[in-house]
Amino acid sequence: MTSVLDTPTGVSPSDDGRRRRALPHPERWGLGVLLTATAVLYLWSLSANGYANSFYSAAIQAGSQSWKAWFFGSSDAANSITVDKPPVSLWIPGIAVRIFGLNSWSILVPQALMGVASVALLHLIVKKYLGAPAGLLAGATLALTPVAALMFRFNNPDALLVLLMIGAVWATLKGIEDGRIRWMVLTGALVGIGFLTKQLQVFLVIPPLAITYLAFGQHTWVKRLGHLITALVAMLVSAGWWVLAVTLWPKDSRPYIGGSQHNSILELTFGYNGFGRLTGNETGSTGGGGGGARRAIGETAATGGFGAGGPGGAGGPGGRGGMWGETGFFRMFQPEQGGQIAWLIPTALILGIAALVLCGRSSRTNIHRALISVWMLWLLTTMAVFSYMSGIFHAYYTVALAPAIAALIGAGAAMCWKGRHLTWVRIVLAVAVAVTGAMSFFLLNRSPDFVPWLRWVVIVAAAIAAIALLVPRLPRVAAIVAGVAIVMGLAGPAAYAIDTAGTPTTGSIITAGPSVNGGGPFGGMGGRRGGMRGGFGPGGFGGFGGGAQGGQAPGQPGTNGATTPGAQAGGATTRGAGGMGGPGGGLLEGSKPTAEMVTLLETDADKYTWVAAAIGSNSASGYQLATQKSVMPIGGFNGSDPSPTLAQFQEYVRQGKIHYFIGGGRTGGGMNAEGTATAISEWITTHYTAKTVGTVTLYDLTQPTS
């Protein structure tokens, strides 16, 4: 038996070049509409997000002033410490800020354009082998995935990571198609750059790429294996040059490697950003799903046991799944992740399996089988790791699933539509449409006040379309049925995506769409729009400062003890663009200095290497962005990194390099009581006099008490 798709609906590889040279008007219009609509969605009211994740924005600002900070990804232009990721995702916006100045658009527009490029590239991949309609459906599905609309409007590394991973699939499929080794070299290079974007997360795509090429590529298996080894070498070269440079660079001449406990990029790679994510044993952390002391955040985390429960409360460290949520097979469908990514996961799997069956006994190198296989393996591998990892996990990580889901929807639907003359294929299509409608109804029902009529329209339309698909021949209404099924399937995600684009999003823990019913990993605080309001709830950890009132003396508990909305276990969460902030900032939200504070910091600023120091990167970030002067983030993201040491800090003060110390930041109290940040705080409070500017406590380090 041969495949029913031996003569595909789309374009054969042999005449693809001719088709590209004479692209029909409908295809050009379709692609133009898709990319224009995507650009509008991702760029609309983009500046409402402000500096988005100020942790990364401060590093972008630093890189726009110092090429050394740009190269290393330093949090400040004076190069005291780096962010806890390699710097490639900071390089493009850093150059944009150099050209256009520091503002929200300079930082965020590159991310939005990466989103448009990702949609265009995915469209190209699917269209090449299955035709323009399939490509348009795949591209639209990716564009309207809520978590994609969130992350392509934000400045975390995920936007570039997704684009690079899609590019790696494109290169691999080109290699399978023509057998030339150069495509596998390009694949390895793209994965290597992905490593310099978000380290080991990009490795999740390696097994799908390697298995697909080895199984379906040209030549003998020995030669295919040689091509894969060459791709590995290319990956090591494209990633290793920067790692080698950082490793060999004298430590006293470069910034401290944020996120590590021993100033080591290799420790960061394999520990906190590597196996620690899987096991939960992250050295230096303050919470998470494994034993031992763990680091709180990295790019965007929080301490556990917030809200009514405190430690051991619902969703906290003592809960069933640890502070990062309950692990297991259905993790992607939980309230924290469901509305972000789960809308079309079952449908993608159904259509993908059916498409593989339709390939029948076609040749081993059949490109359609390879196309479906690589995306299916991507989806299953990444979903399995995300579902069972015990370390730091956030809902927005699921953007890494979006390209695979979108590709399987576009390609699988096209292949099944061509084979709908078969009874079993019509049944599969009907089941897929019904499942999509049911899934949308289920997810929309978690936010019953959000467009309340939509879930009913979707479920009714799905039922009608599913029944119609079972009819053997409907030539006159087939296009209508297909259109209804597509609109119905994308209506829920589109509503969430549009809501995301219309709502300001800032802070470290972010989610797409409206508030949802159901507990989150932080005592019901999942599904939140921009971090958390105020301080910790009753029973939460103390010693972080920077609560809603801000400005406590170092080492003192946050002053706002009110339970945040939605903090009760199982309760509905709220949206809020706030964070654990106030003027002094905090763990999850950047500081928001007053005009009086900015004026004070800018006075005689050129005399100092750092106009101020603050504990924790977010506390320091707002002051740095407001003044565009270096502010030292003591201890990195959550204040737990041993940088600088007390002796180093004292020497900086003696040399007159730091003007002020700003209180109210995270001190690591309760989790890192003997750490560097605490020692520095205690030394300052002993030897310098506090004064208050607004609600923020300040210490002039040029005027000791004795």
Protein Blocks (a to p, Z undefined) as FASTA:
>chain_A
ZZfklpcfbdcfklmmmmmmmccfklmmmmmmmmmmmmmmmmgoklmnmnmpmklmmmmm
mmmmpmklmmnopabfnlpaccfbdfklmmmmmmmmmmnopafklmmmmmmmmmmmmmmm
mmmmmmmmnojklmmmmmmmmmmmmklmmmmmccbfklmmmmmmmmmmmmmmmmmmnopa
klmmmmmmmmmmmmmmnommlmmmmmmmmmmmmmmmgcjfklmmmmmmmmmmmmmmmmmm
mmmmmmmpcfklcccdehianopaklmmmmmmmmmmmnopaghiabdjbecjddfklmop
cdehiajlogoiahiaklmnojnopadjklmmgmklmmmmmmmmmmmmmmmmmmmmmnmm
adfklmklmmmmmmmmmmmmmmmmmmmocbdcdfklmmmmmmmmmmmmmmmmmmmmmmmm
pmklmmmmmmmmmmmmmmmmmmmmmmmmgokllmmmmmmmmmmmmmmmmpmblfklmmmm
mmmmmmmmmmmmmmmmmmmmmpccedjbdcedjddedddfeooighianbcehiddehia
ehkljilngoiaehiacfblcdcehkaghiacdfblcdcebjnopjkbccdddfklmmmm
mgoklmpmblbdcehjklmmmmmmmnopacddehijnopaccdcfklmmmmmmnopafbd
cehiaehiojlmmbmklmmmmmmmmmpccddehjaccddfklcfZZ
